Amino acid sequence: MNGTQSMSSCFNPTATRIGKTLAYSLIFVVSLFGNILLGMIVYRKKSLRTPINILIVNMAISDLLVPIFLFPRLFLTLTTGGYWPISGPLGQVLCKLSSYTSDVSGLVSVQSLVIMAVDRFVVVVFPLRPPLISPKLCRYFILVIWIVAMAVHCPHLIAFKVVEYPEGLFCRWQWNETFGESLSFESYFLGLFVVTRYVPLVLIAILYFAIALRIKSQKIPGEQSANVRRRRLKKERNVLHMSVAIVLVFTVCWLPFSISIMLFLYSSNMAMRSSCGMQYFGAIAFLLACSYCAVNPCICFIFSGNYRQGLKNLISCWLKKNLISWYRKMSTNVTAMVNGTQSMSSCFNPTATRIGQTFAYCVLFVVSLAANAFIGIIVYRKKTLRTPINILIVNMALSDLLYPIFHFPRILVEINTAGYWLVGGPLGQAVCKLSSFAADVSTLVSIQSLLLIAVNRFGAVVFPLRSPLISSKQCRYFILVIWIIATAVYCPYLIALKAVEYPEGLFCGWQWNDTFGESLSLQTYILGLIVVPVYIPLVLISILYFAIALRIKSQKIPGEQSANARELRSRKERNVLNMSVAIVLVFAVCWLPLTICTLLFLYSSNMAEVILWHAILWNYCLSSGALVLCCKSLHLFYLQW
């Protein structure tokens, strides 16, 4: 799994680099967080420390080796074109470990799956015997698993080396130079494939087939109650389904990669080995093999109610204990980040900056896409959540999806092409216009939605006995108006943004003066945009929430004699109010600095300093936008669970 094979002429280099970076970033994030969460859930709950779950945690720990050791190497080789940037003893060690640990991880998973199958076989086929693998014995099995996996892949530590070529340093196999003719690479890999993949998977298939036959015809002696038998069988089936799913996913992820290497090693047809079809198959197989470390925890959460409940408990506990301190730390970190990046251009080399920016935007892409989709799905699935507030929050989530869909791909392309625009013709013009137009429409939709939420809260708190100012049915018409206004306000973007050809190449940028001449200056247009759609709504929102806070303090609701009823109603109002205010505050913190800097950019004479701050605050606004997602997600999370 070294990921350095050339893709020749079958792939567009820039598109391949962007696509791989996105895919690897998604796998990296899901794998890192998913496997850590699995371990924490089992560690915190003693009742989950069964042999099966301990083995699953063992697989999760081994899967963590992939994002920790392999993915940094993949990101480096993508950015440097396959060159190895680290020389000396440290470079040699990292080169060896990056491939060694990923293959050890795969073998640990295979052996864990075999032991899980054996454990299930004994439990189902011999239900009255004591378990073959107890939690205490399981530790020794795990120790043996790791020793075997590390021993089998020891040749990796010897044969992988950093080698200097005229073009630069590379981390590659040096098999013949290391072992000579005493052990051919083909024989080693064939033996490895048969012993560590083929034989274990055949054994697992036989065991689960026997288990399935046994469950079909199972009659448990001594258990007279039909309900007891039903519950026991249901529990066994659930564990069995999860185990089989893990095995199937492992097979789907790893077998294509093993087959692709076998074809590469044993095929004498050089034309086939270098064909585009073979390269496509190899690239997909490698990506599938990498993705196993991320898919495995997802399977556990999908098939096991215990893991899902453990995840809910873990998140709830963390939120209750750490939410306030988290916000404080986040604010401090963001401030330090903004202050510390002023001299970024002179302190960091371009390659490191590009890697950091690409990784950050990929993480934002994944978080934004997943979290906003998650918000929409929750409200769609549960009718009781379809209140005006939640419908407006979903409207904000839908508008926020415009960023990952339209704007982030453009940013990633510009990072990796030094600002050049790749797409020419009518399609290039359309994408250039939409990328910025959609992002700013999204922002204005959010502001108007926040204003309507404030108006709705004001009506509910200040006039509690009147009918709601915004009903769920009316909310749809308000949302339609919001989108029409936002689209109309930013129409000049569709006219003034163009992909223009310069001697250096194609660029996507403003052509304001060429489009509008002196009839409408860019400064006047931007100033109007800041005052009318941003400044006035935020001032109005502040006034409304201030009035709501005063009203809640002195509120006495006529007709409600019960102190408990008043207390419950007041608490509910405060919870919704706190969440709404949090979203507004985070939005203001995220976007006001960039708005101010845009004004300075337009009206200041010291352009160099303003341009630097504009770039810093633009990145800050995008990254801080994750806080808005957190506020919206937490609001719906507590309403759902």
C-alpha positions as CSV (number, residue, x, y, z in Angstrom):
1,M,0.0,0.0,0.0
2,N,2.5,2.7,-1.0
3,G,0.3,4.7,-3.3
4,T,3.2,6.0,-5.4
5,Q,2.4,4.2,-8.7
6,S,2.3,6.5,-11.7
7,M,-1.0,7.1,-13.2
8,S,0.6,7.8,-16.7
9,S,-1.6,9.5,-19.3
10,C,-4.9,7.8,-18.3
11,F,-5.7,10.5,-15.7
12,N,-5.8,14.3,-15.7
13,P,-3.1,15.1,-13.1
14,T,-4.9,18.1,-11.5
15,A,-8.3,16.4,-11.4
16,T,-6.6,13.2,-10.0
17,R,-4.8,15.2,-7.3
18,I,-7.9,17.0,-6.2
19,G,-10.1,13.9,-6.3
20,K,-7.6,11.8,-4.3
21,T,-7.1,14.6,-1.8
22,L,-10.8,14.8,-1.2
23,A,-11.2,11.0,-0.9
24,Y,-8.2,10.6,1.4
25,S,-9.3,13.5,3.6
26,L,-12.8,12.0,4.0
27,I,-11.4,8.6,4.8
28,F,-8.8,10.1,7.2
29,V,-11.4,12.1,9.2
30,V,-14.0,9.3,9.4
31,S,-11.4,6.7,10.3
32,L,-9.7,8.8,13.0
33,F,-12.9,9.8,14.8
34,G,-14.9,6.6,14.1
35,N,-12.2,4.3,15.5
36,I,-11.4,6.5,18.5
37,L,-15.2,6.7,19.4
38,L,-15.5,2.9,19.2
39,G,-12.7,2.5,21.7
40,M,-14.1,5.1,24.0
41,I,-17.6,3.6,24.0
42,V,-16.3,0.1,25.0
43,Y,-13.9,1.6,27.5
44,R,-16.6,3.6,29.3
45,K,-19.2,0.8,29.5
46,K,-18.1,-2.4,31.3
47,S,-21.1,-4.3,30.0
48,L,-19.8,-3.9,26.4
49,R,-16.5,-5.6,27.2
50,T,-17.4,-8.9,25.7
51,P,-14.9,-10.9,23.6
52,I,-16.5,-9.8,20.4
53,N,-16.4,-6.1,21.3
54,I,-12.8,-6.4,22.6
55,L,-11.8,-7.8,19.3
56,I,-13.7,-5.1,17.4
57,V,-11.8,-2.5,19.5
58,N,-8.6,-4.3,18.7
59,M,-9.4,-3.9,15.0
60,A,-10.2,-0.2,15.6
61,I,-6.8,0.3,17.2
62,S,-5.1,-1.4,14.3
63,D,-7.2,0.7,11.8
64,L,-5.8,3.8,13.5
65,L,-2.4,3.0,12.2
66,V,-3.6,3.8,8.7
67,P,-4.6,7.5,9.2
68,I,-1.6,8.0,11.6
69,F,1.2,6.5,9.4
70,L,0.0,5.9,5.9
71,F,-2.2,9.0,5.1
72,P,0.4,11.6,5.8
73,R,2.6,9.9,3.3
74,L,-0.2,9.8,0.7
75,F,-0.8,13.5,1.2
76,L,2.9,14.2,0.8
77,T,3.3,12.2,-2.3
78,L,0.2,13.8,-3.9
79,T,1.6,17.2,-3.2
80,T,5.2,16.5,-4.2
81,G,4.5,14.3,-7.2
82,G,5.8,11.1,-5.5
83,Y,9.0,12.6,-4.1
84,W,10.0,11.7,-0.6
85,P,10.7,15.0,1.3
86,I,12.5,13.6,4.4
87,S,16.1,12.4,4.2
88,G,18.4,10.9,6.8
89,P,17.6,8.3,9.5
90,L,14.2,9.8,10.2
91,G,13.3,9.6,6.6
92,Q,14.3,5.9,6.4
93,V,12.3,5.1,9.6
94,L,9.1,6.9,8.4
95,C,9.4,5.3,4.9
96,K,9.5,1.8,6.4
97,L,6.8,2.5,9.0
98,S,4.3,4.0,6.6
99,S,3.8,0.8,4.6
100,Y,4.7,-1.7,7.4
101,T,2.1,-0.4,9.8
102,S,-0.7,-0.3,7.2
103,D,-0.1,-4.0,6.3
104,V,0.2,-5.0,9.9
105,S,-3.2,-3.4,10.4
106,G,-4.7,-5.5,7.6
107,L,-3.4,-8.7,9.1
108,V,-4.5,-7.8,12.6
109,S,-8.0,-7.3,11.2
110,V,-8.0,-10.7,9.4
111,Q,-6.9,-12.6,12.5
112,S,-9.4,-10.7,14.7
113,L,-12.2,-11.7,12.2
114,V,-11.1,-15.4,12.4
115,I,-11.3,-15.4,16.2
116,M,-14.7,-13.6,16.2
117,A,-16.0,-16.3,13.8
118,V,-14.6,-19.1,16.1
119,D,-16.2,-17.4,19.1
120,R,-19.6,-17.1,17.4
121,F,-19.4,-20.7,16.2
122,V,-18.8,-22.1,19.7
123,V,-21.5,-19.9,21.3
124,V,-24.2,-20.9,18.7
125,V,-23.3,-24.5,17.9
126,F,-22.4,-25.4,21.5
127,P,-24.6,-23.1,23.6
128,L,-24.3,-25.0,26.9
129,R,-20.5,-25.2,26.9
130,P,-18.4,-22.4,28.5
131,P,-17.2,-19.8,26.1
132,L,-14.0,-20.7,24.2
133,I,-12.7,-17.1,24.4
134,S,-13.3,-15.3,27.7
135,P,-12.6,-11.6,28.1
136,K,-9.5,-12.5,30.1
137,L,-8.2,-15.0,27.5
138,C,-9.0,-12.4,24.8
139,R,-6.1,-10.2,25.8
140,Y,-3.6,-13.1,25.2
141,F,-5.2,-13.8,21.8
142,I,-4.8,-10.1,20.9
143,L,-1.1,-10.2,22.0
144,V,-0.5,-13.2,19.8
145,I,-2.4,-11.5,16.9
146,W,-0.1,-8.5,17.0
147,I,3.1,-10.6,17.4
148,V,2.1,-12.7,14.3
149,A,1.2,-9.7,12.2
150,M,4.4,-7.9,13.0
151,A,6.5,-11.0,12.4
152,V,4.9,-11.8,9.1
153,H,5.5,-8.3,7.7
154,C,9.1,-7.9,9.0
155,P,10.5,-8.0,5.4
156,H,8.7,-4.6,4.9
157,L,11.0,-3.1,7.5
158,I,14.1,-4.3,5.6
159,A,13.1,-3.9,2.0
160,F,11.4,-0.5,2.1
161,K,14.1,2.2,1.7
162,V,14.5,5.9,0.8
163,V,16.5,5.9,-2.4
164,E,18.1,8.8,-4.2
165,Y,17.6,9.2,-7.9
166,P,18.7,12.1,-10.2
167,E,15.1,13.5,-9.9
168,G,15.1,13.3,-6.1
169,L,14.4,11.1,-3.1
170,F,11.8,8.2,-3.4
171,C,10.4,5.7,-0.8
172,R,10.2,2.4,-2.6
173,W,10.7,-1.4,-2.4
174,Q,14.3,-2.5,-2.8
175,W,13.5,-6.2,-2.7
176,N,16.1,-7.6,-5.1
177,E,18.9,-5.4,-3.6
178,T,17.9,-6.6,-0.1
179,F,17.2,-10.3,-0.5
180,G,18.7,-11.1,-3.8
181,E,17.6,-14.4,-5.3
182,S,17.1,-16.1,-1.9
183,L,13.5,-15.0,-1.7
184,S,11.6,-13.7,-4.8
185,F,9.1,-10.9,-4.2
186,E,6.5,-13.0,-6.2
187,S,6.9,-16.0,-4.0
188,Y,6.7,-13.8,-0.8
189,F,3.6,-12.0,-1.9
190,L,1.9,-15.2,-3.1
191,G,2.5,-16.9,0.2
192,L,1.3,-13.8,2.0
193,F,-1.9,-13.7,0.0
194,V,-2.7,-17.4,0.5
195,V,-1.9,-17.5,4.2
196,T,-3.2,-14.1,5.4
197,R,-6.1,-13.6,3.0
198,Y,-7.4,-16.6,1.2
199,V,-7.2,-19.3,3.9
200,P,-8.6,-17.1,6.7
201,L,-11.5,-15.9,4.5
202,V,-12.4,-19.5,3.5
203,L,-12.3,-20.6,7.1
204,I,-14.5,-17.7,8.2
205,A,-17.0,-18.4,5.4
206,I,-17.2,-22.1,6.5
207,L,-17.7,-21.1,10.1
208,Y,-20.5,-18.6,9.4
209,F,-22.2,-21.0,7.0
210,A,-22.3,-23.6,9.8
211,I,-23.6,-21.0,12.3
212,A,-26.4,-20.0,9.9
213,L,-27.5,-23.6,9.5
214,R,-27.4,-24.1,13.2
215,I,-29.5,-21.0,13.9
216,K,-32.1,-22.1,11.4
217,S,-32.7,-25.4,13.1
218,Q,-31.8,-24.4,16.7
219,K,-33.7,-25.8,19.6
220,I,-32.1,-25.0,22.9
221,P,-32.6,-27.7,25.6
222,G,-33.7,-26.5,29.0
223,E,-35.2,-23.3,27.7
224,Q,-39.0,-23.8,27.9
225,S,-40.1,-20.2,27.4
226,A,-40.7,-19.3,23.8
227,N,-40.0,-15.6,24.7
228,V,-36.6,-16.5,26.2
229,R,-35.7,-18.5,23.0
230,R,-36.8,-15.7,20.8
231,R,-34.8,-13.1,22.7
232,R,-31.7,-15.2,22.7
233,L,-32.0,-16.0,19.0
234,K,-32.6,-12.3,18.2
235,K,-29.5,-11.3,20.2
236,E,-27.4,-14.0,18.4
237,R,-28.7,-12.9,15.0
238,N,-27.8,-9.2,15.7
239,V,-24.3,-10.1,16.7
240,L,-24.0,-12.5,13.7
241,H,-25.3,-9.9,11.2
242,M,-22.7,-7.4,12.4
243,S,-19.9,-9.9,12.3
244,V,-20.8,-11.1,8.8
245,A,-21.1,-7.4,7.6
246,I,-17.6,-6.7,8.9
247,V,-16.3,-9.8,7.1
248,L,-18.0,-8.9,3.8
249,V,-16.8,-5.3,3.9
250,F,-13.3,-6.5,4.6
251,T,-13.5,-8.8,1.7
252,V,-14.9,-6.2,-0.7
253,C,-12.3,-3.6,0.4
254,W,-9.2,-5.9,0.4
255,L,-9.6,-8.6,-2.2
256,P,-9.6,-6.2,-5.3
257,F,-6.3,-4.7,-4.0
258,S,-4.7,-8.2,-3.5
259,I,-5.9,-9.3,-7.0
260,S,-4.6,-6.2,-8.7
261,I,-1.1,-6.8,-7.2
262,M,-1.3,-10.5,-8.2
263,L,-2.2,-9.5,-11.8
264,F,0.6,-6.9,-11.8
265,L,3.2,-9.4,-10.6
266,Y,2.2,-12.5,-12.6
267,S,0.9,-11.0,-15.9
268,S,3.4,-11.4,-18.7
269,N,1.4,-9.1,-21.0
270,M,3.1,-5.7,-20.5
271,A,0.4,-4.0,-22.6
272,M,-2.3,-5.2,-20.2
273,R,-0.2,-4.2,-17.2
274,S,0.2,-0.6,-18.4
275,S,-3.3,-0.3,-19.9
276,C,-5.8,2.3,-18.7
277,G,-8.2,-0.3,-17.6
278,M,-5.6,-1.9,-15.4
279,Q,-4.7,1.4,-14.0
280,Y,-8.3,2.3,-13.2
281,F,-8.8,-1.0,-11.5
282,G,-5.6,-0.6,-9.5
283,A,-6.5,3.0,-8.4
284,I,-10.1,1.9,-7.3
285,A,-8.7,-1.2,-5.6
286,F,-6.2,0.9,-3.6
287,L,-8.8,3.4,-2.6
288,L,-11.1,0.5,-1.4
289,A,-8.3,-0.9,0.7
290,C,-7.6,2.5,2.3
291,S,-11.3,3.0,3.0
292,Y,-11.7,-0.2,5.1
293,C,-10.3,1.6,8.2
294,A,-13.2,4.2,7.9
295,V,-16.0,1.8,6.9
296,N,-15.4,-0.7,9.8
297,P,-16.6,1.7,12.6
298,C,-19.5,2.8,10.5
299,I,-20.6,-0.9,10.2
300,C,-20.5,-1.2,14.0
301,F,-22.7,1.9,14.5
302,I,-25.2,0.8,11.8
303,F,-25.7,-2.8,13.1
304,S,-25.3,-2.4,16.9
305,G,-27.9,-0.6,19.0
306,N,-25.4,-0.8,21.9
307,Y,-22.8,1.2,20.0
308,R,-25.4,3.7,18.8
309,Q,-26.6,4.2,22.4
310,G,-23.1,4.4,23.6
311,L,-22.4,7.1,21.0
312,K,-25.4,9.1,22.1
313,N,-24.4,8.8,25.8
314,L,-20.9,9.8,25.0
315,I,-21.9,12.9,23.0
316,S,-24.5,13.9,25.6
317,C,-22.1,13.5,28.5
318,W,-19.4,15.5,26.7
319,L,-21.7,18.3,25.8
320,K,-23.1,18.7,29.3
321,K,-19.6,18.8,30.8
322,N,-17.6,20.6,28.2
323,L,-19.8,22.8,26.0
324,I,-19.1,26.1,27.7
325,S,-15.3,25.5,28.1
326,W,-15.2,24.3,24.4
327,Y,-16.7,27.6,23.2
328,R,-14.1,29.5,25.3
329,K,-11.2,27.4,24.0
330,M,-12.4,27.6,20.4
331,S,-12.6,31.4,20.6
332,T,-9.1,31.6,22.1
333,N,-7.7,29.2,19.5
334,V,-9.4,31.0,16.6
335,T,-8.0,34.4,17.8
336,A,-4.5,32.9,18.2
337,M,-4.8,31.4,14.7
338,V,-5.8,34.7,13.2
339,N,-3.0,36.6,15.0
340,G,-0.4,34.0,14.3
341,T,-0.9,33.7,10.6
342,Q,0.0,37.3,9.7
343,S,3.5,36.4,8.6
344,M,2.4,33.1,7.1
345,S,3.8,33.9,3.6
346,S,7.3,34.4,4.9
347,C,7.3,31.7,7.6
348,F,6.0,28.7,5.7
349,N,7.1,27.1,2.4
350,P,4.5,27.0,-0.4
351,T,4.3,23.2,-0.3
352,A,3.5,23.1,3.4
353,T,1.0,25.9,3.0
354,R,-0.7,24.1,0.1
355,I,-0.9,20.9,2.1
356,G,-2.3,22.6,5.2
357,Q,-4.9,24.6,3.2
358,T,-6.0,21.6,1.1
359,F,-6.4,19.5,4.2
360,A,-8.3,22.2,6.1
361,Y,-10.7,22.9,3.2
362,C,-11.3,19.1,2.7
363,V,-12.2,18.8,6.4
364,L,-14.5,21.8,6.1
365,F,-16.0,20.3,3.0
366,V,-16.8,17.0,4.7
367,V,-18.1,18.5,8.0
368,S,-20.3,21.1,6.1
369,L,-21.7,18.5,3.7
370,A,-22.4,15.8,6.4
371,A,-23.7,18.1,9.1
372,N,-26.1,20.1,7.0
373,A,-27.4,17.0,5.3
374,F,-27.8,15.5,8.8
375,I,-29.9,18.5,10.0
376,G,-32.2,18.2,7.0
377,I,-32.7,14.4,7.4
378,I,-33.6,14.8,11.1
379,V,-36.3,17.3,10.5
380,Y,-37.6,15.4,7.5
381,R,-37.9,12.1,9.4
382,K,-39.6,13.5,12.5
383,K,-42.9,15.5,11.9
384,T,-42.9,16.9,15.5
385,L,-39.7,18.8,14.6
386,R,-41.3,20.7,11.7
387,T,-41.8,23.9,13.7
388,P,-41.2,27.3,12.0
389,I,-37.8,27.6,13.9
390,N,-36.6,24.2,12.7
391,I,-37.8,24.8,9.2
392,L,-35.9,28.0,9.0
393,I,-32.8,26.2,10.5
394,V,-33.2,23.6,7.7
395,N,-33.4,26.4,5.2
396,M,-30.1,27.8,6.5
397,A,-28.6,24.2,6.3
398,L,-29.7,23.9,2.7
399,S,-28.2,27.3,1.8
400,D,-25.0,26.3,3.6
401,L,-24.8,23.3,1.3
402,L,-24.1,25.7,-1.6
403,Y,-20.6,26.3,-0.1
404,P,-19.3,22.6,-0.3
405,I,-21.1,22.0,-3.6
406,F,-20.1,25.2,-5.5
407,H,-17.4,27.2,-3.7
408,F,-15.0,24.7,-2.0
409,P,-14.2,22.8,-5.3
410,R,-13.2,26.2,-6.8
411,I,-11.0,27.0,-3.7
412,L,-9.3,23.5,-3.9
413,V,-8.7,23.9,-7.6
414,E,-7.1,27.4,-7.1
415,I,-4.9,26.2,-4.3
416,N,-3.5,23.4,-6.4
417,T,-3.2,25.4,-9.6
418,A,-1.8,28.7,-8.2
419,G,-5.0,30.5,-8.9
420,Y,-5.5,29.4,-12.5
421,W,-9.0,28.6,-13.8
422,L,-9.1,25.2,-15.4
423,V,-12.4,25.2,-17.2
424,G,-12.8,27.2,-20.4
425,G,-15.8,27.8,-22.7
426,P,-19.4,28.3,-21.7
427,L,-19.1,25.7,-18.9
428,G,-16.1,27.5,-17.4
429,Q,-17.9,30.8,-17.5
430,A,-21.0,29.3,-15.8
431,V,-19.0,27.6,-13.1
432,C,-16.9,30.8,-12.5
433,K,-20.1,32.9,-12.0
434,L,-21.9,30.3,-9.8
435,S,-19.0,29.5,-7.5
436,S,-19.1,33.0,-5.9
437,F,-22.8,33.8,-6.6
438,A,-24.0,30.7,-4.7
439,A,-21.7,31.3,-1.7
440,D,-22.9,34.9,-1.2
441,V,-26.6,33.9,-1.8
442,S,-26.1,31.3,0.9
443,T,-24.9,34.1,3.4
444,L,-27.9,36.4,2.7
445,V,-30.3,33.5,3.0
446,S,-28.8,32.7,6.4
447,I,-29.1,36.4,7.6
448,Q,-32.8,36.6,6.5
449,S,-33.6,33.3,8.1
450,L,-32.0,34.5,11.4
451,L,-34.1,37.7,11.2
452,L,-37.3,35.6,10.7
453,I,-36.3,33.3,13.7
454,A,-35.9,36.5,15.8
455,V,-39.3,37.8,14.7
456,N,-40.9,34.4,15.5
457,R,-39.3,34.3,18.9
458,F,-40.4,37.9,19.6
459,G,-44.0,37.0,18.8
460,A,-44.0,33.8,20.8
461,V,-42.5,35.4,24.0
462,V,-43.9,39.0,24.0
463,F,-47.4,38.0,22.7
464,P,-47.8,34.4,24.1
465,L,-51.6,34.2,23.8
466,R,-51.8,35.4,20.2
467,S,-51.6,33.1,17.2
468,P,-48.0,32.6,15.9
469,L,-46.7,35.3,13.6
470,I,-45.1,32.7,11.4
471,S,-46.9,29.3,11.0
472,S,-45.4,26.2,9.5
473,K,-47.4,26.7,6.3
474,Q,-46.6,30.4,6.0
475,C,-42.9,29.6,6.6
476,R,-42.7,28.1,3.1
477,Y,-43.8,31.3,1.5
478,F,-41.3,33.3,3.6
479,I,-38.5,30.9,2.5
480,L,-39.5,31.4,-1.1
481,V,-39.3,35.2,-0.7
482,I,-35.9,34.9,1.1
483,W,-34.4,33.0,-1.8
484,I,-35.9,35.3,-4.4
485,I,-34.4,38.4,-2.5
486,A,-31.0,36.8,-2.1
487,T,-30.8,35.7,-5.7
488,A,-31.9,39.2,-6.9
489,V,-29.5,41.1,-4.7
490,Y,-26.5,39.2,-6.0
491,C,-27.5,39.2,-9.7
492,P,-24.6,41.5,-10.6
493,Y,-22.3,38.6,-9.7
494,L,-23.7,36.6,-12.6
495,I,-22.8,39.5,-14.9
496,A,-19.5,40.8,-13.6
497,L,-17.7,37.6,-12.7
498,K,-16.0,36.1,-15.7
499,A,-13.3,33.7,-16.7
500,V,-10.7,35.9,-18.6
501,E,-7.7,34.8,-20.6
502,Y,-4.4,36.5,-19.6
503,P,-0.9,35.7,-21.0
504,E,-0.2,33.6,-17.9
505,G,-3.4,31.6,-18.2
506,L,-7.1,31.6,-17.5
507,F,-8.4,33.3,-14.4
508,C,-11.9,33.7,-12.8
509,G,-12.4,37.2,-11.3
510,W,-14.3,40.4,-11.2
511,Q,-14.6,42.4,-14.4
512,W,-16.7,45.2,-12.8
513,N,-15.6,48.3,-14.6
514,D,-15.7,46.5,-18.0
515,T,-19.2,45.3,-17.3
516,F,-20.9,48.3,-15.6
517,G,-18.5,51.2,-16.4
518,E,-19.1,54.3,-14.2
519,S,-22.8,53.7,-13.8
520,L,-22.3,51.7,-10.7
521,S,-19.0,51.6,-8.8
522,L,-17.9,48.4,-7.0
523,Q,-17.4,50.4,-3.8
524,T,-20.9,51.7,-3.7
525,Y,-22.4,48.2,-4.5
526,I,-20.4,46.5,-1.7
527,L,-21.2,49.3,0.8
528,G,-24.9,48.9,0.0
529,L,-24.6,45.1,0.4
530,I,-23.0,45.4,3.8
531,V,-25.4,48.1,5.2
532,V,-28.7,46.7,3.9
533,P,-28.5,42.9,4.0
534,V,-25.9,42.6,6.8
535,Y,-25.7,45.6,9.2
536,I,-29.4,46.5,9.4
537,P,-30.7,42.9,9.9
538,L,-28.1,42.3,12.6
539,V,-29.1,45.5,14.5
540,L,-32.7,44.6,14.2
541,I,-32.1,41.0,15.5
542,S,-30.1,42.5,18.4
543,I,-33.1,44.8,19.3
544,L,-35.6,41.9,19.1
545,Y,-33.6,39.6,21.3
546,F,-32.9,42.3,23.8
547,A,-36.7,42.9,24.0
548,I,-37.3,39.1,24.4
549,A,-34.8,38.9,27.2
550,L,-36.4,41.8,29.1
551,R,-39.9,40.2,28.6
552,I,-38.7,36.7,29.9
553,K,-37.3,38.3,33.0
554,S,-40.6,39.9,34.0
555,Q,-43.0,37.5,32.3
556,K,-46.3,36.7,34.0
557,I,-48.6,34.7,31.8
558,P,-52.3,35.3,32.4
559,G,-54.4,32.1,32.8
560,E,-51.4,29.9,33.9
561,Q,-51.9,29.4,37.6
562,S,-49.6,26.5,38.0
563,A,-46.0,27.4,39.0
564,N,-44.8,24.2,37.4
565,A,-46.5,25.0,34.1
566,R,-44.9,28.5,34.1
567,E,-41.5,27.0,35.0
568,L,-41.6,24.5,32.1
569,R,-42.8,27.0,29.6
570,S,-40.2,29.5,30.6
571,R,-37.4,26.9,30.5
572,K,-38.4,25.8,27.0
573,E,-38.5,29.4,25.8
574,R,-35.1,30.0,27.3
575,N,-33.6,26.9,25.6
576,V,-34.8,27.9,22.2
577,L,-33.8,31.5,22.8
578,N,-30.3,30.5,23.9
579,M,-29.8,28.4,20.8
580,S,-31.1,31.1,18.5
581,V,-28.9,33.7,20.1
582,A,-25.9,31.4,19.9
583,I,-26.4,31.0,16.1
584,V,-26.7,34.7,15.6
585,L,-23.6,35.5,17.7
586,V,-21.5,32.9,16.0
587,F,-22.7,34.2,12.6
588,A,-21.7,37.7,13.6
589,V,-18.3,36.6,14.9
590,C,-17.7,34.6,11.7
591,W,-18.7,37.2,9.1
592,L,-18.3,40.7,10.6
593,P,-14.5,40.7,10.6
594,L,-14.4,39.8,6.9
595,T,-17.1,42.4,6.1
596,I,-15.0,45.1,7.9
597,C,-11.9,44.0,6.1
598,T,-13.7,44.1,2.8
599,L,-14.5,47.8,3.4
600,L,-10.9,48.5,4.3
601,F,-9.9,46.7,1.1
602,L,-12.1,49.0,-0.9
603,Y,-11.4,52.3,0.9
604,S,-7.9,52.0,2.4
605,S,-4.7,53.3,0.7
606,N,-2.4,50.7,2.5
607,M,-3.3,47.8,0.1
608,A,-0.5,45.4,1.0
609,E,-1.6,45.1,4.7
610,V,-5.3,45.0,3.9
611,I,-4.9,42.3,1.2
612,L,-3.0,40.1,3.8
613,W,-5.7,40.6,6.4
614,H,-8.4,40.0,3.9
615,A,-6.9,36.6,3.0
616,I,-6.5,35.7,6.7
617,L,-10.0,36.6,7.6
618,W,-11.5,34.9,4.6
619,N,-10.0,31.6,5.8
620,Y,-11.1,32.4,9.4
621,C,-14.7,32.9,8.3
622,L,-14.9,29.7,6.4
623,S,-13.3,27.7,9.2
624,S,-15.4,29.4,12.0
625,G,-18.5,28.5,10.0
626,A,-18.2,25.1,11.6
627,L,-19.5,26.7,14.9
628,V,-22.7,27.6,13.2
629,L,-23.1,24.0,12.1
630,C,-22.5,22.9,15.7
631,C,-25.2,25.2,17.1
632,K,-27.7,24.0,14.5
633,S,-26.8,20.4,15.0
634,L,-26.9,20.5,18.8
635,H,-30.3,22.2,18.7
636,L,-31.8,19.4,16.7
637,F,-29.8,16.7,18.4
638,Y,-31.4,17.5,21.8
639,L,-34.9,17.8,20.2
640,Q,-34.4,14.4,18.6
641,W,-32.9,12.6,21.6
